[in-house]
Amino acid sequence: MSIKFYNTLSREKEEFIPISKNEIKMYTCGPTVYNYAHLGNFRAYVFADVLKKFLSSEKFKVNQVMNITDIGHLSSDADSGEDKMTKALLREGKELNLKNMRKLAEFYTKKFKEDARALNIELPKEMYFASDFIKDDIDLIKKLELKGFTYKTSDGIYFDTAKMPDYGILWGGKRTWNGDEARVAKNIEKKNPEDFALWKFSKEIGFDSPLGKGFPGWHLECSALSMKFLGEQFDIHTGGVDHISIHHTNEIAQSECATGRKPFVRFWMHNEFVDIGGIKMAKSEDNFLKVSSLIEKGINPVAYRFWLLMASYRTKVNFVWEALEGSEIALKRLYRLYLDLGNTIGDINIEYQNKFKAFLGDDLDTPRALSLLWDLLKDKKVLSVDKKATILDFDKVLGLGFKNLKEIEISDEVKKLAEERQVARKNKDFQKSDELRTKINALGYEIKDSEDSYKITKI
């Protein structure tokens, strides 16, 4: 089967052929752990999770690496402002030192992993703290220094973008200054506005090194870590669209210039934003919602995953509670239809399986894949046992949790009320029947009538 993905580098859909026949090497930009990850952040990880699971279902071995940024990510893309981890220590009243910074990072990393599990995201077995690889960062800077790509200022060591003629190839070439100045602010010591920090000097908090006390640039950390574990060239790099113009552009520049212009990544794949009220959900905007925000409202976090999959990963989505609540109702409906198929698992329907793979092989088209799931459930030509097997096969990629579904134990009190209601229905005592339904609902259950029976489900 031909697999095509949209490649940001070429700005078109291309046939995906891995560098190695049976293994796919994939890097996913991980969280900067200075606060809780928000729902917008998690779109990137749901997208990467579905991508990895789809490729795994196609019998590829997927080697996914994810970093944890615990130092070096400054508040401005202009390599200025405070380190975000330092700001977090000040916010929480902690003394500024590397030990406290690591404790803070470990706390928010633990929370990130918990939230990921709630969204059925299968994280890489190994996730690497950037601060554990300072030697690799320094070695990469030295390579660039030897090749003449660096220069020193009073606040750090910078990459000279003028030495790379095709700098900016990921987003379309040299920058035209029509508003980007806000993101890449002027620094009178920079040779070029686009030049970026490889190492920032810091007397306050940092690592002792031959370069001077300080810490690596955020962009450099990703290059050093990805090349350490995946090699100088690998298949896929994922992240949000906000990384295209600066972070990923700078990764390409420093990586390719350090390796003699070897193409760094074959496919660059980016997910769009989650907006809220028409504005990008972001910590800086103070408009972000966490996974716990869903739980507090009694919404299953997997309903958020389901909602995201109803749109292409390359389509911007606007978060509203009503839409999410509607998605949860639809997901519960799917769960109910699945449970009604019985306990026996038959054989995967090959026709539906092939359609499912074809949709996902077309730039990970999850909306059409979900539509196919509904079609399968409605198809009277497919046996219930085979529907169940096919749904479980789909869900190895979709991650909606069908495998773990079980019928809810109904309490004796609810069973008794349901029997009383059935008698009232037979006696055409509809007022009493409605009263008993209300009591059953109040206990957290729903009752659905058929001609001469009923079914109780958990609300």
C-alpha positions as CSV (number, residue, x, y, z in Angstrom):
1,M,0.0,0.0,0.0
2,S,1.3,3.5,-0.9
3,I,1.5,5.8,2.1
4,K,1.5,9.6,1.5
5,F,2.1,12.3,4.0
6,Y,2.2,16.1,3.7
7,N,5.8,17.2,4.0
8,T,6.3,20.7,5.2
9,L,9.7,20.8,3.6
10,S,8.3,20.3,0.0
11,R,4.9,21.8,0.8
12,E,3.1,18.9,-0.8
13,K,2.0,15.3,-0.2
14,E,4.8,12.8,-0.9
15,E,5.0,9.1,-1.0
16,F,6.6,8.0,2.3
17,I,9.5,5.6,1.9
18,P,11.7,5.1,5.0
19,I,15.4,5.4,4.9
20,S,15.8,1.9,6.2
21,K,13.5,-0.8,4.9
22,N,12.0,-2.0,8.2
23,E,12.7,0.7,10.7
24,I,11.3,4.2,11.0
25,K,13.2,6.8,13.0
26,M,10.9,9.5,14.4
27,Y,11.6,12.5,16.6
28,T,8.8,14.3,18.5
29,C,9.4,17.7,20.1
30,G,8.5,17.1,23.7
31,P,7.2,19.4,26.4
32,T,9.0,22.3,28.2
33,V,8.2,21.2,31.7
34,Y,7.9,24.6,33.5
35,N,4.1,24.2,33.9
36,Y,1.3,21.8,33.1
37,A,0.9,20.9,29.4
38,H,-2.4,22.2,28.1
39,L,-5.0,20.8,25.7
40,G,-3.5,22.7,22.8
41,N,-0.1,21.1,23.5
42,F,-1.6,17.7,23.6
43,R,-2.8,17.9,20.0
44,A,0.8,17.5,18.9
45,Y,1.2,14.3,21.0
46,V,-2.2,12.8,20.0
47,F,-1.1,13.4,16.3
48,A,2.3,11.8,16.8
49,D,0.7,8.9,18.7
50,V,-1.7,8.1,15.9
51,L,1.1,8.5,13.3
52,K,3.3,6.1,15.2
53,K,0.5,3.6,15.8
54,F,-0.5,3.6,12.1
55,L,3.1,3.0,11.0
56,S,3.4,0.2,13.6
57,S,0.2,-1.3,12.2
58,E,1.9,-1.4,8.8
59,K,4.6,-3.7,10.3
60,F,7.3,-1.0,10.6
61,K,9.4,-0.9,13.7
62,V,9.0,2.7,14.9
63,N,11.9,4.1,17.0
64,Q,10.4,7.3,18.5
65,V,12.5,9.7,20.5
66,M,11.1,12.6,22.6
67,N,13.0,15.2,24.5
68,I,12.0,16.9,27.7
69,T,13.2,20.5,27.7
70,D,14.2,21.4,31.3
71,I,16.6,24.3,30.5
72,G,17.4,26.6,27.6
73,H,13.9,27.5,26.3
74,L,13.8,31.3,26.6
75,S,10.6,33.3,26.8
76,S,11.3,35.0,23.4
77,D,12.2,33.4,20.1
78,A,14.8,36.2,19.8
79,D,17.0,34.3,22.3
80,S,16.1,36.9,24.9
81,G,14.1,37.0,28.1
82,E,14.2,34.6,31.0
83,D,14.7,30.9,30.7
84,K,11.1,29.5,31.2
85,M,12.3,27.0,33.9
86,T,14.0,29.9,35.8
87,K,10.7,31.9,35.6
88,A,8.9,28.8,37.0
89,L,11.3,28.6,39.9
90,L,10.7,32.2,40.7
91,R,6.9,31.7,40.4
92,E,7.0,28.9,42.9
93,G,9.4,30.6,45.3
94,K,12.3,28.2,44.8
95,E,16.0,29.0,45.1
96,L,17.6,29.3,41.7
97,N,19.9,26.3,41.3
98,L,20.1,23.3,39.0
99,K,19.0,20.9,41.7
100,N,15.7,22.7,42.2
101,M,15.3,23.1,38.4
102,R,15.5,19.3,38.0
103,K,13.0,18.7,40.8
104,L,10.6,21.1,39.1
105,A,11.1,19.4,35.8
106,E,10.5,15.9,37.2
107,F,7.3,17.1,38.9
108,Y,5.8,18.5,35.7
109,T,7.1,15.6,33.6
110,K,5.2,13.2,35.9
111,K,2.1,15.2,35.4
112,F,2.6,15.3,31.7
113,K,2.9,11.5,31.6
114,E,-0.3,11.1,33.7
115,D,-2.2,13.4,31.3
116,A,-0.9,11.5,28.3
117,R,-2.1,8.2,29.7
118,A,-5.5,9.7,30.3
119,L,-5.6,10.6,26.6
120,N,-4.5,7.1,25.6
121,I,-1.2,8.4,24.3
122,E,1.6,5.8,24.2
123,L,4.7,7.8,25.0
124,P,8.2,6.6,24.0
125,K,9.7,4.1,26.4
126,E,12.6,6.5,26.9
127,M,12.1,10.3,27.2
128,Y,15.3,12.3,27.7
129,F,15.9,15.4,29.9
130,A,17.8,17.9,27.8
131,S,20.0,18.8,30.8
132,D,21.5,15.2,30.8
133,F,23.2,15.8,27.4
134,I,25.2,19.0,27.9
135,K,28.4,17.2,26.7
136,D,26.6,16.3,23.4
137,D,25.5,20.0,23.1
138,I,29.0,21.2,23.6
139,D,30.4,18.7,21.1
140,L,27.9,19.9,18.5
141,I,28.8,23.5,19.1
142,K,32.5,22.7,18.7
143,K,31.8,21.0,15.3
144,L,30.0,24.1,14.1
145,E,32.9,26.3,15.5
146,L,35.5,24.3,13.6
147,K,33.5,24.7,10.4
148,G,33.3,28.4,10.8
149,F,29.5,28.8,11.5
150,T,29.7,30.4,15.0
151,Y,30.7,33.7,16.6
152,K,30.7,35.0,20.1
153,T,28.9,38.0,21.7
154,S,28.7,39.3,25.2
155,D,25.7,37.1,26.0
156,G,26.5,33.9,24.1
157,I,27.7,31.9,21.1
158,Y,25.6,32.3,18.0
159,F,25.0,30.6,14.7
160,D,25.9,32.7,11.6
161,T,22.9,32.2,9.3
162,A,24.6,34.1,6.5
163,K,27.0,31.1,6.1
164,M,24.1,28.9,5.1
165,P,22.7,30.1,1.7
166,D,19.4,28.2,2.0
167,Y,18.7,29.1,5.6
168,G,14.9,29.1,6.0
169,I,14.2,26.4,3.4
170,L,11.6,24.7,5.7
171,W,9.2,27.6,5.4
172,G,10.1,29.1,2.0
173,G,13.4,30.9,2.0
174,K,14.9,34.0,3.4
175,R,12.8,36.0,5.8
176,T,10.9,39.1,4.5
177,W,10.7,41.6,7.3
178,N,6.9,42.2,7.4
179,G,6.1,41.7,11.0
180,D,8.4,38.9,12.1
181,E,10.5,41.5,13.9
182,A,8.3,40.9,17.0
183,R,9.4,37.3,17.1
184,V,13.1,37.9,16.2
185,A,14.0,41.1,18.0
186,K,17.0,43.2,17.2
187,N,20.2,42.5,19.0
188,I,23.0,45.0,18.0
189,E,25.7,42.3,18.5
190,K,24.1,39.9,16.1
191,K,25.5,39.9,12.6
192,N,22.1,39.0,11.1
193,P,18.6,39.3,12.7
194,E,18.0,35.6,12.1
195,D,21.1,34.4,13.9
196,F,20.3,32.3,17.0
197,A,22.0,31.3,20.2
198,L,23.8,27.9,20.4
199,W,24.9,28.7,24.0
200,K,23.8,31.4,26.4
201,F,26.1,32.7,29.1
202,S,24.6,33.0,32.6
203,K,26.2,33.9,35.9
204,E,23.0,33.1,37.7
205,I,22.2,29.5,36.8
206,G,23.9,27.2,34.3
207,F,26.6,24.6,33.6
208,D,30.3,25.1,33.8
209,S,31.8,24.4,30.4
210,P,34.8,25.2,28.1
211,L,32.4,27.6,26.4
212,G,31.7,29.5,29.6
213,K,29.1,29.1,32.3
214,G,25.6,28.9,30.8
215,F,23.2,26.6,29.1
216,P,22.5,25.4,25.5
217,G,20.0,27.0,23.2
218,W,16.7,25.3,22.9
219,H,17.1,24.6,19.2
220,L,20.5,23.0,19.8
221,E,19.2,20.6,22.4
222,C,16.8,19.0,20.0
223,S,19.5,18.6,17.3
224,A,22.0,17.1,19.7
225,L,19.6,14.7,21.3
226,S,17.9,13.6,18.0
227,M,21.2,12.9,16.3
228,K,22.5,11.0,19.3
229,F,19.7,8.5,19.3
230,L,18.5,8.5,15.7
231,G,21.6,9.4,13.7
232,E,22.6,12.3,11.5
233,Q,19.6,11.5,9.2
234,F,16.2,10.2,10.1
235,D,12.7,9.8,8.7
236,I,10.1,12.0,10.5
237,H,10.2,15.0,12.8
238,T,6.9,16.1,14.3
239,G,5.8,19.2,16.1
240,G,3.3,22.1,16.1
241,V,3.1,24.6,13.2
242,D,4.5,27.3,15.5
243,H,7.9,25.5,15.3
244,I,8.3,25.8,11.6
245,S,9.7,29.3,11.1
246,I,12.2,29.4,13.9
247,H,12.7,26.3,16.1
248,H,12.7,23.6,13.3
249,T,14.3,26.0,10.8
250,N,17.2,26.4,13.2
251,E,17.4,22.7,13.9
252,I,17.9,22.1,10.2
253,A,20.6,24.9,10.0
254,Q,22.8,23.7,12.8
255,S,22.4,20.0,12.1
256,E,23.1,20.1,8.4
257,C,26.0,22.5,8.7
258,A,27.5,20.3,11.4
259,T,27.3,17.1,9.3
260,G,28.5,18.5,6.0
261,R,25.0,19.3,4.6
262,K,23.6,15.9,5.0
263,P,19.8,16.2,4.7
264,F,18.7,16.1,8.4
265,V,15.1,14.9,8.2
266,R,13.2,13.3,5.3
267,F,9.7,14.3,6.4
268,W,8.7,17.3,8.5
269,M,5.1,16.9,9.8
270,H,3.3,19.6,11.7
271,N,-0.1,19.8,13.4
272,E,-2.2,23.0,13.5
273,F,-3.2,24.9,16.6
274,V,-6.2,24.5,18.9
275,D,-7.8,27.9,19.3
276,I,-10.1,29.0,22.1
277,G,-12.3,32.0,21.4
278,G,-10.4,32.4,18.1
279,I,-7.0,32.8,19.8
280,K,-4.3,30.1,20.0
281,M,-4.5,28.3,23.3
282,A,-1.2,29.1,25.1
283,K,0.2,29.6,28.5
284,S,1.4,33.0,27.4
285,E,-2.2,34.0,26.6
286,D,-3.4,32.7,30.0
287,N,-6.3,31.0,28.2
288,F,-5.2,27.4,28.5
289,L,-7.2,24.4,29.7
290,K,-5.6,21.3,31.2
291,V,-6.6,17.6,31.0
292,S,-7.8,18.0,34.6
293,S,-10.2,20.8,33.3
294,L,-12.0,18.0,31.4
295,I,-12.1,15.7,34.4
296,E,-13.5,18.5,36.6
297,K,-16.4,18.8,34.2
298,G,-17.0,15.1,34.3
299,I,-15.8,14.6,30.7
300,N,-13.8,11.6,29.7
301,P,-10.4,12.9,28.4
302,V,-10.6,10.3,25.6
303,A,-13.6,12.4,24.3
304,Y,-11.0,15.2,23.6
305,R,-8.8,12.7,21.6
306,F,-11.9,11.7,19.7
307,W,-12.8,15.3,19.0
308,L,-9.3,16.0,17.7
309,L,-9.4,13.0,15.4
310,M,-12.6,14.3,13.8
311,A,-10.5,17.0,12.1
312,S,-7.4,16.6,10.0
313,Y,-4.3,17.2,12.0
314,R,-3.4,20.0,9.5
315,T,-6.7,21.9,10.2
316,K,-7.0,24.5,12.9
317,V,-9.7,23.7,15.4
318,N,-11.6,26.0,17.8
319,F,-12.3,24.6,21.3
320,V,-15.8,25.1,22.7
321,W,-17.3,23.1,25.5
322,E,-20.5,22.4,23.6
323,A,-18.6,20.7,20.8
324,L,-16.6,18.6,23.2
325,E,-19.7,17.5,25.0
326,G,-21.3,16.6,21.7
327,S,-18.2,14.5,20.9
328,E,-18.5,12.7,24.2
329,I,-22.1,11.8,23.5
330,A,-21.1,10.4,20.1
331,L,-18.2,8.5,21.7
332,K,-20.6,7.0,24.3
333,R,-22.9,6.0,21.5
334,L,-20.0,4.2,19.8
335,Y,-19.1,2.4,23.0
336,R,-22.7,1.3,23.5
337,L,-23.0,0.0,19.9
338,Y,-19.7,-1.9,20.4
339,L,-20.8,-3.5,23.7
340,D,-24.1,-4.5,22.1
341,L,-22.1,-6.6,19.7
342,G,-21.7,-9.2,22.4
343,N,-18.6,-10.9,24.0
344,T,-17.4,-13.0,21.1
345,I,-14.7,-11.8,18.8
346,G,-14.7,-13.0,15.2
347,D,-12.4,-12.2,12.2
348,I,-11.3,-8.9,10.9
349,N,-13.3,-7.8,7.8
350,I,-10.5,-7.4,5.2
351,E,-12.5,-5.0,3.0
352,Y,-13.1,-2.5,5.9
353,Q,-9.5,-3.0,7.1
354,N,-8.1,-2.1,3.7
355,K,-10.3,1.0,3.5
356,F,-9.2,2.1,6.9
357,K,-5.5,1.7,6.0
358,A,-6.1,3.6,2.7
359,F,-7.6,6.5,4.6
360,L,-4.8,6.7,7.1
361,G,-2.3,6.2,4.4
362,D,-3.6,9.4,2.7
363,D,-1.9,11.9,5.1
364,L,-3.4,10.3,8.2
365,D,-7.1,11.1,7.3
366,T,-8.7,10.3,10.7
367,P,-12.0,12.0,9.9
368,R,-12.7,9.5,7.1
369,A,-11.4,6.7,9.3
370,L,-13.9,7.6,12.0
371,S,-16.7,7.8,9.4
372,L,-15.8,4.3,8.2
373,L,-16.1,3.1,11.8
374,W,-19.7,4.3,11.9
375,D,-20.4,2.7,8.5
376,L,-19.0,-0.6,9.8
377,L,-21.4,-0.6,12.8
378,K,-24.4,0.1,10.5
379,D,-23.4,-2.5,7.9
380,K,-26.0,-5.4,8.3
381,K,-23.9,-7.6,5.9
382,V,-21.1,-7.9,8.5
383,L,-21.5,-10.3,11.4
384,S,-21.5,-8.8,14.9
385,V,-18.5,-10.9,15.9
386,D,-16.5,-9.7,12.9
387,K,-17.5,-6.1,13.5
388,K,-16.1,-6.4,17.0
389,A,-12.8,-7.8,15.7
390,T,-12.5,-5.1,13.0
391,I,-13.2,-2.3,15.5
392,L,-10.5,-3.6,17.8
393,D,-8.2,-3.6,14.8
394,F,-9.0,0.0,14.0
395,D,-8.6,1.0,17.6
396,K,-5.0,-0.1,17.7
397,V,-4.4,3.1,15.8
398,L,-7.3,5.4,16.9
399,G,-6.7,4.7,20.6
400,L,-10.3,5.2,21.8
401,G,-10.2,2.5,24.4
402,F,-12.6,-0.1,23.0
403,K,-10.5,-3.0,24.2
404,N,-11.0,-2.1,27.9
405,L,-14.8,-1.6,27.7
406,K,-16.9,-3.7,30.0
407,E,-20.6,-3.7,30.8
408,I,-21.3,-1.7,34.0
409,E,-22.5,-3.7,37.0
410,I,-26.1,-2.6,37.8
411,S,-26.9,-2.2,41.5
412,D,-29.8,-4.2,43.0
413,E,-31.5,-0.9,43.8
414,V,-31.5,0.1,40.1
415,K,-32.6,-3.4,39.0
416,K,-35.5,-3.3,41.4
417,L,-36.6,0.2,40.2
418,A,-36.3,-1.0,36.6
419,E,-38.6,-4.0,37.3
420,E,-41.1,-1.8,39.0
421,R,-41.1,0.5,36.0
422,Q,-41.6,-2.4,33.6
423,V,-44.7,-3.4,35.6
424,A,-46.0,0.2,35.5
425,R,-45.4,0.3,31.7
426,K,-47.4,-2.9,31.2
427,N,-50.2,-1.4,33.4
428,K,-50.0,1.7,31.2
429,D,-49.3,3.8,34.4
430,F,-47.1,6.2,32.5
431,Q,-46.9,8.8,35.3
432,K,-45.3,6.2,37.7
433,S,-43.1,4.9,34.8
434,D,-41.7,8.5,34.3
435,E,-41.2,8.9,38.1
436,L,-39.2,5.7,38.2
437,R,-37.1,6.7,35.2
438,T,-36.2,9.9,37.0
439,K,-35.1,8.0,40.0
440,I,-33.0,5.7,37.9
441,N,-31.4,8.7,36.1
442,A,-30.7,10.3,39.5
443,L,-28.7,7.2,40.5
444,G,-26.5,7.7,37.4
445,Y,-28.1,5.2,35.0
446,E,-30.2,5.5,31.8
447,I,-32.9,3.1,30.8
448,K,-33.9,2.4,27.2
449,D,-37.1,0.6,26.3
450,S,-37.7,-1.9,23.5
451,E,-41.1,-3.3,22.7
452,D,-41.3,-5.8,25.6
453,S,-38.0,-5.2,27.4
454,Y,-35.4,-2.6,28.4
455,K,-31.6,-2.0,28.7
456,I,-29.8,-0.2,31.5
457,T,-26.6,1.8,30.9
458,K,-24.4,4.0,32.9
459,I,-24.9,7.7,32.1
